[in-house]
Amino acid sequence: MGRYIIRRLLWTIPVVFAISLVTFGLMHAVPGGPFDREKPLPPEIKKNLEDFYGLDQPLWRQYTDYMGGLVRLEMALPTADKPAELSGNFLIELRIPPDPKQTMLALGLCDMGPTYRSRARTVNDVIREQFPISAQLGVVALIIALMIGVPLGIISALKQNTMLDYGSMFFAVLGVSVPSMVMGPLLIYLLSVQLHWFPAARWTHITDDPGQWFMHMILPAFTLGSGAAAIIARLTRASMLQVIREDYIRTARAKGLSERAVMIQHAMKNAFIPVATILGPMFAAVVTGSIIVEQIFAIPGLGRYFITSITNRDYPVIMGTTLLYAVLIILANLAVDMTYAWLDPRIRFD
């Protein structure tokens, strides 16, 4: 397993490189630029801005400069009275050997550059401030999706062709059919405007007031998780129907095991493998931020900022958010593959 994980992590490098190359080419192929306004800037000011941010350089030079800022290998020669000072954030620091007269190597990580619209902030600042909000919303939404979808799917499979099955699948189809742009305003109207149970919008940080954070979280998390719950419910039902008809399930029943033991110890683990497959990309999608849900509930998350950056042609924010999303998908899929081995001992990767 260890060799497999290392091999997958090494494959992350060319995958991220390919994604960055495609994203960079597509965003520069779109007409317009970050300093094209409805009221045009004076040519001198526009030229100075492009020169300051390096946009007057050839595209290949802009790309190499950006990628060079993501991962930097810096070298410094410290002295006995003055240790080396390296700029940026560093992931690994190596001293070879631990002698102040020897060269120190440091691997800098992820300097994603400045934003064109908020000059006092960098892309790192934007992700550091906005991503935790989207992550909190996404994790709670995924928990809600699992808590609703998995039991509904199991009940539907065990009570096939009964009213419980029909009712569960009705809600599953409803969750898939109703988009978040409809579900969100509907929940606001019913539960906020009419019943006054939850606040309609805004966001409270969990460190400021956990109670208010929970109240502000429920509606957007349910809106974001309802569609995922419906997908999980339908997939769980289909997988359970297939598993409970397998020979080893009949063998377990013939050995005298209770129905509860057969379902929990034998059926559910194998039935959860297809569900785990979709949890990887689903996790990355909801954690990175749902643009529509964040817009409806006025949540200052990363998804909402990402759409604004596309409109403003804020190239570093577009690149940084896309690469973050790509890395999350890769890591989530790796976690799913590792889960396979736990769910089914027959699966081995080494």
ZAMARGU-4260 file (C-alpha; in steps of 0.2 Angstrom, whole numbers, plus 5000, padded with zeros to 4 digits):
<rodrens>
0) 5000/5000/5000 | 5014/5012/5004 | 5022/5010/4987 | 5005/5012/4979 | 5002/5029/4988
5) 5019/5035/4984 | 5017/5031/4965 | 5000/5040/4965 | 5007/5055/4973 | 5021/5056/4961
10) 5009/5055/4947 | 5000/5070/4954 | 5015/5081/4948 | 5012/5078/4929 | 4993/5079/4931
15) 4993/5096/4940 | 5006/5102/4927 | 4994/5097/4912 | 4979/5105/4921 | 4989/5121/4924
20) 4994/5121/4906 | 4977/5119/4899 | 4969/5132/4911 | 4982/5145/4907 | 4980/5143/4889
25) 4961/5143/4890 | 4960/5159/4901 | 4972/5168/4890 | 4962/5163/4874 | 4946/5172/4880
30) 4945/5189/4873 | 4948/5204/4885 | 4960/5206/4899 | 4961/5210/4918 | 4962/5229/4915
35) 4949/5231/4901 | 4935/5241/4909 | 4918/5248/4903 | 4927/5265/4904 | 4944/5262/4896
40) 4959/5266/4906 | 4972/5278/4899 | 4984/5269/4888 | 4999/5274/4899 | 4991/5267/4915
45) 4986/5251/4907 | 5003/5249/4900 | 5011/5252/4917 | 4999/5239/4926 | 5003/5226/4913
50) 5022/5229/4915 | 5020/5228/4934 | 5011/5212/4933 | 5022/5205/4919 | 5007/5204/4907
55) 5017/5212/4893 | 5029/5196/4893 | 5026/5182/4880 | 5014/5169/4886 | 5027/5156/4888
60) 5037/5167/4900 | 5021/5171/4910 | 5017/5153/4912 | 5035/5148/4917 | 5036/5163/4930
65) 5019/5158/4938 | 5024/5139/4939 | 5041/5144/4946 | 5032/5154/4960 | 5022/5138/4965
70) 5037/5128/4969 | 5054/5136/4972 | 5070/5128/4977 | 5080/5141/4985 | 5098/5140/4992
75) 5106/5151/5005 | 5123/5151/5013 | 5121/5155/5031 | 5135/5161/5042 | 5139/5158/5060
80) 5132/5175/5066 | 5118/5177/5053 | 5107/5162/5048 | 5099/5161/5031 | 5083/5170/5028
85) 5072/5163/5015 | 5056/5171/5008 | 5039/5163/5007 | 5031/5148/5015 | 5042/5132/5015
90) 5036/5114/5016 | 5053/5105/5018 | 5070/5112/5025 | 5086/5102/5024 | 5103/5106/5031
95) 5117/5096/5023 | 5126/5093/5034 | 5120/5102/5050 | 5135/5115/5050 | 5132/5133/5048
100) 5145/5135/5035 | 5136/5123/5023 | 5123/5127/5011 | 5105/5126/5017 | 5091/5120/5004
105) 5073/5124/5006 | 5058/5120/4996 | 5046/5134/4995 | 5028/5130/4992 | 5014/5139/4983
110) 5016/5157/4980 | 5001/5160/4969 | 5005/5178/4966 | 4994/5194/4968 | 4976/5197/4964
115) 4973/5210/4951 | 4957/5217/4959 | 4963/5217/4978 | 4980/5224/4977 | 4982/5223/4996
120) 4979/5204/4996 | 4987/5189/4987 | 4979/5173/4980 | 4986/5164/4995 | 4977/5177/5006
125) 4961/5174/4997 | 4962/5155/4998 | 4967/5156/5016 | 4951/5167/5020 | 4938/5160/5009
130) 4942/5142/5007 | 4939/5137/5026 | 4921/5144/5024 | 4918/5134/5008 | 4926/5119/5017
135) 4915/5120/5032 | 4899/5121/5021 | 4905/5107/5010 | 4909/5095/5025 | 4892/5098/5033
140) 4883/5096/5017 | 4892/5079/5013 | 4888/5073/5031 | 4870/5078/5028 | 4870/5069/5011
145) 4877/5053/5019 | 4865/5053/5034 | 4850/5055/5022 | 4856/5045/5007 | 4863/5029/5014
150) 4848/5025/5026 | 4836/5029/5012 | 4845/5018/5000 | 4846/5003/5012 | 4828/5004/5017
155) 4823/5005/4999 | 4833/4990/4994 | 4827/4979/5009 | 4809/4985/5007 | 4809/4983/4988
160) 4792/4987/4979 | 4784/4993/4995 | 4778/5010/5000 | 4794/5013/5009 | 4803/5010/4993
165) 4792/5021/4982 | 4792/5035/4995 | 4811/5035/4997 | 4814/5035/4978 | 4801/5049/4976
170) 4812/5060/4988 | 4828/5054/4979 | 4821/5059/4962 | 4814/5075/4969 | 4832/5079/4976
175) 4840/5076/4959 | 4827/5085/4949 | 4826/5101/4960 | 4841/5112/4957 | 4849/5121/4971
180) 4844/5138/4963 | 4826/5133/4967 | 4829/5123/4983 | 4838/5138/4991 | 4825/5151/4989
185) 4811/5139/4993 | 4819/5135/5010 | 4822/5153/5013 | 4804/5157/5010 | 4797/5143/5020
190) 4809/5141/5035 | 4815/5159/5036 | 4802/5171/5030 | 4786/5161/5035 | 4792/5151/5050
195) 4807/5161/5056 | 4816/5146/5061 | 4833/5150/5053 | 4841/5166/5047 | 4839/5169/5028
200) 4857/5173/5024 | 4874/5180/5030 | 4888/5170/5038 | 4895/5169/5056 | 4912/5161/5060
205) 4912/5146/5071 | 4925/5154/5082 | 4914/5170/5085 | 4897/5161/5090 | 4895/5142/5087
210) 4877/5143/5090 | 4874/5156/5076 | 4886/5147/5065 | 4875/5132/5066 | 4859/5141/5063
215) 4867/5150/5048 | 4874/5133/5041 | 4858/5123/5041 | 4849/5130/5026 | 4864/5131/5014
220) 4871/5115/5019 | 4854/5106/5016 | 4852/5115/5000 | 4870/5109/4994 | 4868/5091/5001
225) 4850/5087/4995 | 4856/5084/4978 | 4871/5073/4984 | 4859/5064/4996 | 4848/5059/4981
230) 4862/5052/4971 | 4869/5042/4986 | 4852/5035/4990 | 4849/5029/4972 | 4866/5022/4970
235) 4865/5013/4988 | 4849/5005/4983 | 4855/4998/4967 | 4871/4992/4975 | 4862/4984/4989
240) 4849/4975/4978 | 4864/4967/4968 | 4873/4962/4984 | 4859/4954/4994 | 4856/4942/4979
245) 4874/4936/4979 | 4878/4918/4984 | 4888/4923/4999 | 4873/4932/5007 | 4863/4916/5005
250) 4877/4906/5013 | 4878/4918/5028 | 4859/4916/5030 | 4860/4897/5028 | 4873/4897/5042
255) 4860/4904/5054 | 4866/4922/5055 | 4853/4935/5060 | 4847/4946/5046 | 4855/4961/5055
260) 4872/4953/5056 | 4871/4948/5037 | 4866/4965/5032 | 4879/4974/5043 | 4894/4962/5042
265) 4892/4956/5024 | 4881/4966/5013 | 4883/4984/5018 | 4902/4985/5016 | 4902/4978/4999
270) 4887/4988/4994 | 4896/5004/4999 | 4910/5002/4987 | 4901/5010/4972 | 4895/5024/4984
275) 4913/5027/4990 | 4918/5029/4971 | 4908/5044/4969 | 4912/5052/4986 | 4929/5057/4980
280) 4924/5069/4967 | 4908/5074/4976 | 4919/5078/4992 | 4930/5089/4981 | 4915/5098/4973
285) 4906/5102/4989 | 4921/5107/4999 | 4928/5119/4985 | 4912/5128/4986 | 4895/5129/4977
290) 4894/5145/4967 | 4875/5145/4967 | 4872/5141/4985 | 4885/5154/4991 | 4877/5167/4980
295) 4860/5163/4986 | 4864/5163/5005 | 4877/5178/5004 | 4891/5166/5010 | 4909/5174/5007
300) 4916/5157/5001 | 4929/5152/4988 | 4916/5147/4975 | 4908/5165/4975 | 4925/5173/4974
305) 4930/5161/4959 | 4915/5167/4949 | 4920/5185/4952 | 4938/5182/4947 | 4932/5174/4930
310) 4922/5190/4927 | 4936/5201/4931 | 4949/5191/4922 | 4959/5189/4938 | 4971/5176/4931
315) 4981/5171/4947 | 4965/5168/4956 | 4958/5157/4942 | 4974/5147/4941 | 4975/5145/4960
320) 4957/5140/4963 | 4958/5128/4948 | 4974/5120/4954 | 4967/5118/4972 | 4952/5110/4965
325) 4962/5098/4955 | 4973/5093/4970 | 4958/5090/4981 | 4950/5078/4968 | 4967/5069/4966
330) 4968/5067/4985 | 4950/5062/4987 | 4951/5049/4974 | 4967/5042/4982 | 4957/5041/4998
335) 4943/5032/4989 | 4955/5019/4982 | 4962/5016/5000 | 4945/5014/5006 | 4942/5000/4994
340) 4955/4989/5002 | 4946/4992/5019 | 4929/4988/5012 | 4935/4973/5002 | 4950/4963/5009
345) 4952/4955/4992 | 4957/4972/4984 | 4976/4974/4985 | 4986/4988/4976 | 5004/4982/4979
</rodrens>
